[in-house]
Amino acid sequence: MENHALSNALHFHLNQGVKFIAVTHFLIRKFFLALWGSSEGKRFFTQIYRSHLREAQISPFPHIKKMEIDALFPTIDQVGFRSYLRLKNMSFGETLFDDAALMSNYELSVLCALVRTLRPDLAIELGTFRGWSAANIFLNLPDTSEFVGVDVAPLIENKDLLAILQSPRAKVVQANTRDFKFKDYNAKLDFILIDAGHEFEDVSRDTENAFRVLSPSGTILWHDLNEAHPGVVKTLVRFSQEKGQVFQISGTGFGIYSRRLP
């Protein structure tokens, strides 16, 4: 009799527990669906999603793999770079560091390390803007290498930048990349940084031209691979499918393609 009563009691509590779980699940589901329907909720879930992607080292862009820079180039952590540390103390003004169009401190350090590791004979930057990254590239090149910068606007009037980029081994061309004479550099460019127009048509054109003049061991680096620049994303996804694997460098907005990679 006692065993039967105990069995009934356990059965009752088990049923109550199942009902509680079902009701709780229903309410939680209703809550999250309501939250998802609001703009605040979507932002909340998007932040969680992106955070998860960063943790998992997964690129949110199809056909583009996210990789740590030292996984792509194992010797990069053995290469010392000097120019970013030298340049960051120059008097460019605080607004430069807050400008979304500029590279982050970490991106600049990755750029310097890449240039010193790859040791290109000829490097070009499409979209020099104020010349900040151009100076970093130039100062990390081998002493016999040359640099070309292209931008539709003139360089910022900064004596430190101008002193660096007025070297006989550096040339800054004021022109739209659409009009730049890529044919003069056929198969000669070892390192190309694409950071000019960010619309799909502009990035696609610059990418096609860069691929045509890339040397057999050349590397293309794109800046602003992120959701804020869909033209860059669309171009790199297409390029990765048609021409070769593009990687996203973890912790940066860089996309990279290199003929040195397997």
N, C-alpha and C positions, 0 to 999 in steps of 0.2 A: 504493500500500500504506500509506504513511504517512498519507495523507488519510483512508483508511478507518479506520485505528486511531484517528486524532484524532476522527473522527466518532463512533466507538463510545464513546470516552472522554467526549465531551461529552454523548452520549445517556445514559450511565450516571450522570454527575454531575447531569444535569437531572432524571432520575428520582428520584435520591436527594434532591434539593432539594424536589421536589414531595411526596415522602413525608414529609420533615422538616416541611414547612409543614402538611401534613394532620394529622400527629401532634401538632404544636404547637397547632394550632387545636382539636383534640379535647381536649387536656389543659387548655387555657385555658378552653374552654367548660365542661368538667367542674368546674373550679375555681370559676368564677363561679356556676354553678348550685348548687354546694354552699354557696358563700358566701351566695347569695340565700336559701337555705333556712334560714339562721340568723338570729336576731333582730339580731345585730351587723351582719350583711351587709345586711339590709334597711335598717337605719339608715344605713349607709354609702352605699348607693345612693340613698336618699331625700335625703341631704344633697347628693350630687352633682347630683341632679335639681333640687332647689330652687335650688342655686347656679347651675345652667344657666338656670333660669327668670329669676333675677335679672339675670344677664348679658344675656339675650336680651330683657329687659323684657316678658316674657310672664306674664300672670296664670295661676295654676294653676286658676282657677275658670272654668267655662264661661260664656259670654255676658258676661263682665266683662273689659273691656280695661284693661291697665295703662298708665298714662301719667304722665309727669313733670308736676309741678304747673305749671311755667311753659309747658308745651305746652297745657294746658287753659286757663290764664289768662295770656296772654303778658305782661301788664303787672305781674304779681305781683312780679317781681324788681326793679321800679322803686319798689315800695312799702316804706317803712321801717316796721318794727314795733318798739315799745319795751317792751311790757309783759312779755314773757317774760324779757328781759334784766333787767328790774327785779325781777320776782318770784323769779327763780331764786336770788337771794341772801338771800331771807327764811329765817327759822329754822323750817322745817317739820320738820326732823329727817331723818336719813339714810334711815330706813326708807321714806320716801315715794318715794325714787328707786329703791328696790329692789322696790317693789310692782308685781307684774305687771298689776294692774288699772289702773295709772296710765299716762298717755301717756309716750312717750319724749321726750327733749329735742327731737329733730327733729320729732316729731309736734306738740309744743306750738308750735314755731316756724312750722310750716306752718299750724296753726290760727290763730295770730295774724295771719299774712300774709293768709290767706283773708278773715278778718273785716275787716281794713283795706282790702282790695281791693274786696270786695263791698259794704261800707258799708250793712249792713242797718238799716232803721228799727226793726225788732223782731226780736230773736233769742231763741231758747229752747234750753235744754239739758235733755234727758230723761236723768236719771241724773247729778246733780251730784257725787255721792259726797262727797269731802272739800272740794270747792269750788275745787280747783286750776285746772282748765280753765275753770270758770265765771268766775273772776277774770280770767283771761287774755282771755276773750271780752269781758267787760264793759269792760276797760281799753282795748281796741282798737276799740270802737264809736265812731261819731261822737258828739259831745257832746250831741246831742239824742235819741239812740236809747235804746231801753229793752231790758232783759234780764229773762228769767224763767227760773228754774231749778227743776227738779222732782226730788225724791228722797224715797224712803220713810224715809230716816234723816236726822237733823239734821246740820247742817254741823259740821265739826271746830271745836273751840274754839281758834281761832287769831286773835289780835287783828288781825293784818294782813289776813287774809281777810275777817273780819267787817267791818272798817272799809271795805273796798272794796265788799262786797255789801250793805251797809246804806244805800247811796245811794238817794235817792228814785226814781232811774231803774232800780233793780234790785229784783227780788222773788224770794225763794226760797220755794217752796211745799213743805211736807212732806206728801207724798202718794204713793201708788202711781200710776204713770202710767196704770194701768187706770182709776183714778177721776178723773183730771185732766179738767177741763172744756175740752176742745179747742174746743167749739162757740163759746166766747167769743172765739176768735181766727180766725174764719172768713175765709180768703183774706187774712190779714194778716201771716202769719209769713214773713219774708224769709230767715231762716237758722235751721235746725233741726239740732242735734247730737243723735243718738240713741246713747245709751251707758248704758241702764238694764238691764233684764233681758235676758239673752243666750240664753235658750231660744227655740226657733223661734216658739212661740205669742206670747211677749212681744215679740220683735222685729217679728213680722208685724203685731201689733196696733198697736204704736207707729208703724210705717211707714205703715200704712193711715190712721191718724189724722193723721199728719204730712202725708201727701199731700192729704188733704181740706182742710187749713187753709193750705196753701202758697200764697204770693202768686204772681201771674203771672210775677214775675222771681225767684222763690225758689230756695233751694238746701238740699238735705238732705245731711248728712254723717253717716256711720255710723262708729263706732270698733270695733276688734277684728274686722276682716275677715281672719281667719286660720284655720288648721286646728284651732286649739284651741277655736274657737267655731263649731261646725257650724250652730247655729241662725242666726247672723248670715249665714254663707255661703249657706245654703239660702234665706233670705229675700231676699237681694240678687240671687241668680241668678234667682229667680222674678220679682222686681220688674223686673229688667232685661229679661226676656222679655215681661212684660205691660204695663208702664207706660212705660218709657223707659230709655235706655242708662245703666248704672251703670259708672263707672270706678274702678279701684283706683289711688290715688296712690302712685307708686313710692317705695319706702323707708319706707312707713308701713302701718299697719293700717286706713287710712281707705278707705271706699267713698264715692263722691260722685255725686250726681245734681243737675244744675242746669238750670233753665229758661233760663239765660243762654247755655248752650252750644248750638251748632247741632245 
